Amino acid sequence: MTERRSAEPPSEDAPSEALSRLAELHGVAPFYRPSPDVTVRASATALTLALTALDVDVRTPEAVARALAAREDVLRGRLLPPTLVCWSGPDTAPPAAVTGLPPGTRLRIETEQGGTSEAVDGLPPGVHRLTATAPDGRTGTAHLVVAPERLPATTGRTHGLLVQLYSLLSHRSWGMGDLGDLAELADWAGRTLGSGFVQVNPLHAAVPGAPTDPSPYRPSSRRFPDPAHLRVEDIPEYALVEDGERVRDLLERAGRLREAVLEKDELIDRDAVWELKRDALRLVAEVPLAPERHASYAAFLAEEGQALEDHATWCALAEVHGSDWRGWPADLRDPRSAGTARAREELADRVGFHSLLAWLTDAQLTAAQRTAREAGMPVGIVHDLAVGVHPEGADAWAQQEYFAAGMSVGAPPDAFNARGQDWGLPPWRPDRLAESGYTPYRRLLKALFRYAGALRIDHVMGLFRLWWVPQGHPPTEGTYVRYDAEAMLAILVLEASRAGALVIGEDLGTVEPGVREALRARGVLGTSVLWFERDWEGDGRPLAPEDWRSDCLATATTHDLPSTAARLTGEHVELRHRLDLLTRSLAEERAEAAADTGEWLALLARLGLLRGDWAARGDGAAQGDGAAREDGAAQEDATAREEAEIQAVHRFLLRTPARMVGLWLPDTVGDRRPQNLPGTWDQYPNWRLPIADADGRPVTLEDLMTSPRLHALLEVLRHPDA
């Protein structure tokens, strides 16, 4: 096939051959292929800015030439790269960089466990230090990652629930779902429904402020959890608070917040919830810890070390100077400065308070996982790892040396977004990660796996490459930057295997060739959403269940997509129309949505999955908009038909070989509203809606437990052939 090139940069911004070569040697892609027959070239501006973020001097053609010569000399002369991977398995070979060393080179390996070795064979799993000494006297050092060849396969199939925790309110919640609600949901789902897991949104620490960014995918820190999720009454010291009047006042305020959401149709107000819990936690912090509790806290402080001290220091400084550290006094912008050390001492009480909150939250997360496993769940809680962190937050401040200054992660233009995307998240520098042996990445994973039965990785393709967007430039002027995917995967497999946890990669959308295969080879599950599973290389029709992949979590929808009820009724189109988000006429959008849904319903009917009187709808006839369907049947019939169709969708998922099947919890009660509507900010209340029924009435955890509609749908998951 003849290669077709598109989106070439203007001739005055086309990169030179030397600049393109230099970029490649630093992992910056001078071009990418959105499809096999299309090549898109990066502009000289994109390459220059990406290289500058990697501290490469490319200000002039002469500087480019010097940098290119220097880089080639480094690569030619070094004995070892900064990090190497050795997979431990019966059929694995030593790293090529080791077997390619000059004959007679001596090896010395200092293991993570404190031992030494002179050979890479038979090393225990871990991240070790390798030193090579060549016969000519040259030496080289590298971090040597020894990891299992792959994660163990899941045994059998399991089904579970998917929920955004903040949206799951109970009659004990303080205005939004909390870790007590999570534990109660897991206990009930495991014991009563036979569920194997509960997947939640990222519970990372948020950036404080008013208003707080409500997105759980733009956290202050991915390393530490958000104390706003604490169930305050479940903290042992809470019962020992002596100021009864203050406690009663707090509970009254909590009741008003809960009532506002559940009974007055108000949005979840995370800022108000956190303000209330912070007041309560200050009272809790005044209660001395019992000896065994104090010992547990001391062990946590020792385990988390500098990272926790940095996080707590940032939290304390943010209370004084605001959450955007880039606007702090100059000496406080550096976490290692003398000024920061002085401020840490001056704010020692506040630093200690935030350290305590991290421990308390970690403990409740661990308790939720323990409850899930005790309820019979083979997996338990599936936590979600966001792509990156907020540029104003704690991680961006404490780990500045690991982030690419002046860059943001996003996505290139595609069929769904011609302008590309800028997610506003600073990317990690691949060179600094490799030089450190991936220290921040390893510690992040270790912390998350402490309380996770499985970890979902948002945009898992980011382990291979990320689209870097220079600040102040549109996403179209970005470029891909590569990461050492083998090292990233090895660290992931190492830490997951140590924790006995599964890994699920969110690999929706455009995926570079070879990525899914590499993930599958290491035991990382993928994500398959019903409406996207079509025979794209053939006739484009819905993919038959037997043709689905087995190594995946299969679902009907996600937090970024319409609920199943909204898609079946066409209400997702009406919502986007009301918000002026459609790019075509309403009639065209309705027709396309109806045709898409009609094809799926026809397949469900042909397979005998659409039961009862509603199977007649499987003749391929497209549904109209929601109002038209209301005119054609009584409300009771419309509801029964909708329930039958949602049940049929999940029977289909169970016909696939998928190892995990996830049920979006709002689908169990007919919720119409998406939790997040991409492309909106103020137009839609993203991340602030409670779970609700088909009429928009909030549904509590207690209501869910007794919902006939939920139990009927869960019976499908438990007995799909009934």
Phi, psi and omega in degrees: 000135180286131181289132177249128182257136181228164176053041176294139177293155176305149185304326181287346179243017177282135182288149175287165178297322180294319180295318179297318180295317178299317179300313180302319182292341177256010178082011178265122188279122177284349176202166173213164182239103176292339174209163186303331185256012182232129175241127178248121181271137175283149178283161175299324179298314181298315181294318181298315182290323178295317179294322177299321178295340176264014178065033175259126182281111179229035186288333181223163175303324179293321178295322178298316181297318179295317181295322179295314179297319180295318180294318179296322178296318180298311183294326181285326189264344185282147177280322185222147170286169184298324181226137177237156178239134174233111179280130182265108180195165184296334185247017182264151181248159175300158178303143181301327179295334178278313180293339180270004178293154179303143177306139180089000178292133179267140179246142172223126183239121173262114187279159177301330182277357177101001179267181177227157179206159176246012179215149181278345179287142173075014179285149177287158176301144179151184177247109187252172179247120182252131174239129178244133178238114183279161179302332181276006176096348178293146176233154176214146178234152180205154168278130181248110180269117176253118185226153173303151184299325177199162175286147178299144178289150175294146180265114180072188180255149175222149175242156183200184185251146175244129183208146169272113193302318182302332184279351186261085181269144171241182177282003174250352182292149176262056175096349172201160181300146183225182184290336172294318176298321179297315180297319180293320177298315182296318180297313180293314182295322180290315185280322187263321186260350183072021181287149181260347182197161169230121178260133181240168174289168175303133178253026180296158178297132180272163174280120181289160179146174179228111359275151174287144171297116186285348184289125176288355181262009174229064187278164171288318180218136172268342184285324185241145184278170185267118179293350175296343179273358182297141164270100189301319184295341181274357176282126185307322183289343181300319182294346183258003177296129187272338184277084183298325180295318178296320180297316179298320178296318179298317181293325176294317178296321178297320178297322179293320177297316180297314180297323181300321181281315188279332187239342184245010174062031176269159179283158173296126182251090184298324180297316179293321178298314182293321178301318180293312181294325178298318177298318180293320183290333175295322175294317179300319183294341179282346181277124180298144178282140173295159185307314182291327176290320179297321179295321178295319179295318179298321178295322178296316178300317181294320181294317185275333170055227186300323182299317179291320179299319177296315182298313181294325177295316178301316180300318180292317179294325180295328177294331183268317190248002183094164190280342181270100184297340181291345177255007178287165171308145190306319185288343179270352179284346179255115183295345182255009183282162176296325179297319178293321178299318179295316181296324179297320178292317181295328182255028187304321180297317181289322177299316178297321178300313182288331173295318178299318180297322178298319179293314180299319181291318177301320181294319179289328174296316178297320179295323179296318178295319179297319178298318180298316181291322178293337177277003177097006180286126178289336180253302182099225184274127174262112179268162187241129179258116179293160182296321184200199185232161178293138181294341180270352195271188187294316181295319180296330177282311187286334185243037186306324184293343182263352182256146180277110182295139176078012182236156177222148178276143178199212181214146179286168176301144175212189184295336183266340182210097185293343181264359183075185182223145174235113186270355176070028182243122179293136181274153171291146174277121181296328181292318181291323176300312182297318181297330182269000187070026178063037184305308182295325178293315179299315182291325175299310181296318180301318180295317182291319182290349179297329182231020181245133171280336174205159180233123172269131180252111179294136180050060184298342176299343179292347173289343183256314179199156176226147177275111180269127179248119177295135179300137182088359179240152177289159180302335179296341182259024177268186177203156177280142173235130185272148173245161177283091186298324180297317179292317179299318179291320180298316178298317180299311180296320180301307184289324178294319181293323177297326181270352184067035186248157174271163174229132179239122179264130173278102185241042179278157178087203181286122183237129180302138178306137178094343184292309181298323180294319179295320179294315181297323180297334181260008176084015178273123179285153175261188179232127179235124179252129190312309189294342180265351186272091179232164178279077187292337179267359180237241185273357177078005181278165180308138183284129179299148186301324182290347181266359178286156175285154180268328185276068183202165165262118181259132181220168175268335181198177178220181181295337182265003185239164176298150172296162182296321178297318180296320180292319181294326181269350183082008184291339178294328177290317180298321179298312180295328177294316180298329181267007178059044181254356182283144178259354176231179180294154179301320181298318179295317180295319178299315183296317180294317179296319180294319179295318179298310180295320180300321178298317181293317180296324177297319179294318179300320179292317181298327180277358180075023183265341179265104191266162174078201184294344187276354178299336179297337178288350182278020179276006177094356179295130182285143175278156176268203178283173185302321182296320180298321180292324178298320181294335186272351183202159176293158182303320181296318180294320180298319179294316179297320179296316180299315179299319180296321181290320178294321176297320180296321177302317183282331170299322179297314180303324180284345174282340179283165177276009183307134182286333179230137178237123183252138178248118178294115189304319177300336178294338183288343181237012175079021179304133181266339195266133173288149176287332179218134178245096183306143180092000179239158175228280179276343185290338186218143184280064180303139173063020184228015184255136172281159171301137184221164178274188185297337180264006179084009177279129180302144181240124181276170175301320179296321177296319180300319184296336182247011184284118176300323181296316178298313183295325177295319180290321179292332175297327176298317180292325182279326183222072188297336183266000182288000000 
